[in-house]
């Protein structure tokens, strides 16, 4: 039996079960369904790999897109008349945000060919690729000025996401906006004299217009609602943006001269991803509810809405052909590919899956390596991947199962659990390879290893001779394990930032429901911190050590809460009638990641800014997300996604929020 404890199982059954296999909350067995023909889209590609970010050339003869069909992500260009496809860039770990120059001779894009994304351009035949922006920050989302002489882009140089610009005729990058929160989206005016952008500096999201020549800024929206993500009409006489009313985002049109803003959608489901048609007479957009995402168009003359897709899959990345007759988009079910809608007949193509399952991802503090377990042929091994080269090496290869790797604070060692003869114990191995050392020698079982922040101690859960599961600590430079609890059943443990205290979860004689307790590192008086009628589980500690982050369960829904680290009242941070679980605060404490099934049948990854914005779903609803971990710099999250199989995925946060 694997002694890895399932939090949700413990809560739901009040300490009466243990997890015998790795699974995600409320996980259901899935069946692969191949759809060979539908009336919802014509398959544009039939290739191995994932295709994203379709962008038409200005003349409509070519389509640029990103594909990982060669193992990593590269830019490809397809001749839409002949079908010929060529690769324009060498494969890299990450790239995105394609933007054709107005004359169609070049493509700008963002790529992480260094440590973090910078801005590049490449000729449309694949020649003369060069980096044009290399600031001390994340640079992405390049957009050409209408005359092709400049490129505006997003950068967080200085700590805040703002709009910058570089003149391609020479000169250094110039910062155009100086917001203190962040810019979510910007858009060039068709005449190139102004840029629309949004910010939340006044407390609510508002839309602003920047005059490029003199730097003056005009605020265009000042209602009591959040309004953001602006874009221009092709003739420059109107703008569109999103407005949040009654907790739903819909689309607004605002004339820049005479006339009042007006809602052009009033759906009871969120609207996003809008694209103006080239003639400016329609806007295509995506709307989603708890089950699916579909493509709609709205005619601006009379507000007539047309739903173009209606299925259980999800659509993204809309782009119009220059003649306005075709919309290309990305559609995904169990995997992803590119599709196009031609207003008449359409077709859906099945996608590929991988063979092996990967779990338990952990990033080194430097962010250069990823440690994880891989299940293959009925056994699990410990693997390490270089994030620069993506080379994968076997760190622990044994006939026994291994799981739950935990990297030391200095990044030099990995603790893990190995099961021999059905008994788990904790081992430690150098991250660069070498001999494993057994840390525990329990005859009943030891599991759930957790390093102290100073790296001097290891906490773990051990099974006592009478079958109780208690919290132990052991000094890493030698010494005997110390049992520090007498709770009969402990699950989960979180260190205080100063390595002096452990917070853990257990029940009591008066209340069998899980509550939060604390105990000194070397044992002593245990203190109950929470006393409620609900299940409460500690998940993490704030950077300043003053606040605990919790999962709360009232018997139906799971929510996320906080409480003082010294004990006291519990506050709900994320609440819904669904399961919101596994809260994980980013380094620096600005964002919170968590898993939730509020968006459908699967558990997706959600992000929210701690300043109080609503959570945003950042994964695609095609598999259960679990075991998410932040990079040390807070720029991305690694997580496990499980559907028919489980694969490791990464998401760039700056492109998602």
C-alpha positions, 0 to 999 in steps of 0.5 A, a space after each residue: 500500500 502506498 502511504 501517500 495521503 489524499 487530502 480530499 479523501 481524508 476530509 470526505 471520510 473523516 480520517 477513515 481512508 488512505 490513498 492507494 494510487 495517485 489520483 486527482 480529486 473527484 477523478 473519473 475514468 475517461 474514455 477516449 472518443 475519436 470524432 471523424 466528422 462533425 459539422 463544427 469545423 474543417 481540420 486545417 492540419 493533420 499533424 503530430 503535435 500541438 498547433 497554436 497562435 495562427 496568424 494570417 499574412 497581410 495578403 492572406 496567402 500564408 498562415 504562420 503558426 506555432 507547433 511542437 511537432 518536432 519536440 519543441 516549439 517553432 514557427 511554421 508558415 503554410 502556403 494556403 494555396 499549395 499547402 506547402 509548409 516550411 519551418 521559420 525558426 529553430 525549435 525552442 522551449 517556449 515562444 509565442 505572440 506572432 505578429 506579421 509586419 504590415 508589408 508581410 516580409 517579417 514576423 515578430 515574436 517572443 521567445 525564451 532563447 535566453 533565460 526569459 522571453 525576449 522580442 525577436 524578428 525573423 524574415 518571412 522566409 526564415 532568414 535573418 532572425 535577430 533579437 531586437 529587445 533584451 531588457 531585464 524582465 519579461 518581454 512579450 506580445 510584440 505588435 507592429 505599428 501600422 507603418 512598420 517602423 516601430 514595435 510596441 510590446 509588454 515588459 515587466 522591467 522595473 517590476 510592473 507590466 507596462 507598454 514599451 516601444 522600440 524604433 526599428 530604425 535605431 534607438 533604445 526601447 522606450 517605456 510608454 506607460 508607467 502604471 503601478 498595477 499592470 497593463 493587461 492589453 494594448 492596441 495600436 490605433 490604425 493611424 499609428 498615432 495612439 495606443 489604447 491600454 488598460 490599467 487598474 491604478 484607480 482601483 477599477 479596471 479602466 481604458 486609456 488612450 496614449 498619444 505617442 507624440 506628446 505622451 498625454 493620456 486620456 481616460 476613456 472609461 470611468 464607470 463603476 464597472 471594471 472595463 478592460 482589454 480594449 481594441 480599435 475598429 479597423 477605421 479607427 472611429 470606434 473602440 471595443 472593450 469588455 465590461 464586467 456587470 453582474 459578475 459577467 464580462 460582455 463586449 462594449 462598443 464606444 465611438 470616439 467622436 459622437 455617441 455613447 458606449 453600448 453593449 453589443 453582447 448581453 450574454 449570461 456567460 463570459 465573453 472574451 477573445 474578440 477579433 474585429 472583421 477586416 471591414 469592421 462590420 462584425 466582431 467574432 468572439 468566444 463565449 464560455 459557460 461551465 461546459 464549453 467554449 464556442 465561437 460567435 459573431 455579432 453584426 454591428 449594424 443591428 446587433 444580430 448574434 450568430 453562434 458558429 460552433 456548438 459542441 463540447 470541445 473548446 475554441 481559442 485563438 481566433 483570427 480573420 482572413 484578410 478578405 473577411 471570409 474565413 476564421 481560423 481558430 484552435 480547437 481542443 478536446 483531449 489534445 490541441 490542433 488548429 481548425 478553420 471555419 468556412 461558414 459552410 462545412 467543417 470537420 474535426 480531427 482527432 489528436 495525439 496522446 502520450 504513453 507514460 504518466 509523470 507525477 510529483 513535479 518539483 522545481 529546483 530553487 534556481 529554476 534550472 531543473 525539474 524532478 518528477 516521477 515517471 510511471 512506466 511498465 507498472 513501476 515508478 522511477 525518479 527523473 530529473 530534467 534540465 529545463 534549458 536542454 530538456 534532457 531527461 536523466 533517470 535519477 533513481 532506477 529501482 524495481 521498487 516504486 518511488 514517489 513524492 520527491 522533495 528538493 532541498 532548499 539549496 537545490 543539491 539533494 532530493 528526498 523521496 519515498 521508496 516502497 520496499 516490501 510494501 513498506 515506504 521509507 524516506 531516502 535522499 539522493 544528490 540531484 546530479 546523481 549518485 548513491 541514495 542514502 536511506 534516511 528512515 528505517 521504519 518497520 511500519 512505514 515513513 512517508 511525506 518528507 518535507 525539508 525545513 526552510 533552512 535545510 537542516 531538518 526533515 519532517 515526515 509522517 511515520 507509522 508507530 508500532 501501534 499503527 498511529 501516524 505521527 509527525 517526526 523530525 530528524 536532523 540532517 547532519 546526524 541524529 535520531 528521529 524525534 516523534 513530536 506529536 501524539 495525535 493518533 493520525 496526522 496528515 500534512 505538515 507545513 514548516 514555519 518560515 524560520 524552521 522553528 515550528 510545524 503546522 499540521 492537520 489532525 482531529 481531536 477527541 472532541 471533534 474528529 474533523 480535521 483542524 490545524 495544530 502547531 508544535 515546536 520542531 523538537 517536540 513539546 506542547 501542541 496547540 490547536 489553532 482552529 476550532 470550527 465545525 468544518 474540516 480545516 487543512 493547512 496548506 501554506 504560510 505567507 512570506 512574512 509568516 503571519 498568515 496560514 493558507 487553508 483548505 476548508 470543507 463544509 461537507 459539500 464544497 471545498 473552499 480556500 481560507 486564511 487565518 492568523 498563524 498564531 490562531 484566530 478567526 478563519 476568513 474565506 479567500 476563495 468561495 464557491 459551491 464547487 471544489 476549490 483546493 490546493 492553494 499555493 501562494 506565489 513567491 512574493 505573495 502576489 498571486 494564488 494558484 489553486 485547482 477547481 472544478 468550477 469550470 466543468 467536469 475536470 479540475 483546472 488551474 486557476 490564478 488570482 491576484 491577492 489584490 482582490 480580483 476574481 480567479 482566472 482559469 488558465 488551463 484548458 478543461 481537458 484533464 485534471 490538474 494537480 501537484 502544481 508548483 511555482 518557479 522560484 521567480 514566480 514566472 511559471 507553474 509546473 503541474 500534472 495534467 491527467 486525463 487518459 494519461 498524465 503529462 507534465 505541462 508548464 504555463 507562462 504566467 505573464 501571458 496568462 494574467 
